[in-house]
Amino acid sequence: MTKINTLSHLKTKSLGPGKHFDGQGLMLVKSRKEAGKWMLRLTVAGKRREMGLGRWPDVPLSEARERASDARRQLRDGVDPIQARQAAMRRERRLTVAEAIERCFVARQAELKNDGRAGRWLSPLSVHVIPKIGAMAVEDVDQYVLKKTLEPIWHEKADTARKAMNRMNLTLKHAAALGLDVDLQAVMKAQALLGKRRHETKHIPSLPYQEAPEFYRLLSEQNFPSAFALRFLMLTVARTSEVRFAVPNEIEDDVWTLDPTRTKTTNVHRVPLSSEARRVIETCPILAGSDYLFPSPRGKAMSDATMSRLMEREEMEARPHGFRATFRTWVEETTDTPFEVKETALGHQVGSEVERAYQRSDLLEKRRVLLQQWADYLTG
C-alpha cells in the first residue's frame, strides 16, 4: 500500500538536499536544508507531469497538501490543473490595448511590406488610439470606448479612422485567439454608433495627357536632378518612391527591375525602358559618392517633395503621382491596348490569385511596345 503523509512539519526542517516524498505524488525538493519547493507528480492524458505548488518554507506542509488535493480533484473532474492555473495567471495579468496591438502587429508582420518597418500599419493606432486607451485592459474595450476614441476623426480624417478601426478589429481577434474574453463585435457596434463617414475622395491632381508633351519639353530644357527624375517618372509611369530610390544596379540593358521590397504589391516588377528613358539615364548628371540615379545635392535619396516643388514653381496644380493617371487616360483614349497590359504597366496586380497562378507572364514585350509609344508621344 502506498504510504501517505509521511512527512511532518518538524521533519521538513531537518531534511537535507534532495527529493522527499509525502505520498500521492507530493514531494518536497530541497536545494539546501533551508530552502526548497513543493512539487506534485500527476498523470495527465497518459503523460507524467510535474506541477509546482510553491516554495518551502513559505508554503507549509499543510497548505502544500491542500493544493495537491485541489489539483487531484481537478484532474478527477477532467480538468488539467496545470493548464487551468496558467489560464488563471493570464487572466490575472491583464493584457493592455497597447500590448495587444504590438502582439497583433508582430503576428502580421510577414504580410506587410518590408515587415511593416515603414510604420504605416501602426501609425493610425500610435497616433489616435494608444495615447488614449493604450493602458486600458483590452478586455474592457467595447463599442462605447471605440466610439469615444475615434469620434474626433471619424469625419475629418475618415480614411485614417477607417484604418484605425479595421486594425482594432484585427487586434481584438488576436486577443481572442490568446484566450482573452474580448468583445469581437465591438468594432461593428462602434461603427453603427458613429454612423456613415462624411468623406469626399480627393484624387491626386493630374495633367491632361494633351498637355503632357509640352511639359516634357519644358523639363528637357532643365538640368536639375529633379527634372531628370520627373522625366524618368513620366516615361516609366512608376511611383515617386520607386524613382527616388532607384539605383544603377537595378538596370540591366533596357530593363529596370524592382525587387519586392520596392513595390507596392510586394512582387518583382520589371519595367521596359524606352529609348528616351535610357537617354535620360545616360545624360543625367552623376554625383560622385552617391548610390542613387537621381540623388539630392548631398548624395542621399531625393526628397519626396522635390519633384512636386518643381511643378509648383511652374504654377501647376498637377503632382508627380498624377502622371500615372495621365498615362492611363492616354492609353484608354488613344490606343486599343488590352486591359492586362495597361494595368501591368502601372505595376498593378491583375486577376485573382488563381488566375495569376496560371498566368505567369509579366507581359514585358507587350509593355515594351506600349511604353515606347508613350515615349514617342511625349517627345512628339
Stockholm file with secondary structure:
# STOCKHOLM 1.0

chainA/1-380         MTKINTLSHLKTKSLGPGKHFDGQGLMLVKSRKEAGKWMLRLTVAGKRREMGLGRWPDVPLSEARERASDARRQLRDGVDPIQARQAAMRRERRLTVAEAIERCFVARQAELKNDGRAGRWLSPLSVHVIPKIGAMAVEDVDQYVLKKTLEPIWHEKADTARKAMNRMNLTLKHAAALGLDVDLQAVMKAQALLGKRRHETKHIPSLPYQEAPEFYRLLSEQNFPSAFALRFLMLTVARTSEVRFAVPNEIEDDVWTLDPTRTKTTNVHRVPLSSEARRVIETCPILAGSDYLFPSPRGKAMSDATMSRLMEREEMEARPHGFRATFRTWVEETTDTPFEVKETALGHQVGSEVERAYQRSDLLEKRRVLLQQWADYLTG
#=GR chainA/1-380 SS CCCCCCCCHHHHHHCCSEEEEEETTEEEEEEETTEEEEEEEEEETTEEEEEEEEEETTSCHHHHHHHHHHHHHHHHTTCCHHHHHHHHHHHHSCCBHHHHHHHHHHHHGGGSGGGGTTCTTTHHHHHHTHHHHTTSBGGGCCHHHHHHHHGGGTTTTHHHHHHHHHHHHHHHHHHHHTTCCCCTTHHHHHHHHHCSCCCCCCCCCCCCGGGHHHHHHHHHTCCCHHHHHHHHHHHHTCCHHHHHTCCGGGEETTEEEECGGGSTTSSCEEEECCHHHHHHHHHSCCCTTCCSSSBCTTSSBCCTTHHHHHHHHTTCSCCGGGHHHHHHHHHHHHCCCCHHHHHHHTTCCCSCHHHHHHCCCCCHHHHHHHHHHHHHHHHC
#=GC SS_cons         CCCCCCCCHHHHHHCCSEEEEEETTEEEEEEETTEEEEEEEEEETTEEEEEEEEEETTSCHHHHHHHHHHHHHHHHTTCCHHHHHHHHHHHHSCCBHHHHHHHHHHHHGGGSGGGGTTCTTTHHHHHHTHHHHTTSBGGGCCHHHHHHHHGGGTTTTHHHHHHHHHHHHHHHHHHHHTTCCCCTTHHHHHHHHHCSCCCCCCCCCCCCGGGHHHHHHHHHTCCCHHHHHHHHHHHHTCCHHHHHTCCGGGEETTEEEECGGGSTTSSCEEEECCHHHHHHHHHSCCCTTCCSSSBCTTSSBCCTTHHHHHHHHTTCSCCGGGHHHHHHHHHHHHCCCCHHHHHHHTTCCCSCHHHHHHCCCCCHHHHHHHHHHHHHHHHC
//
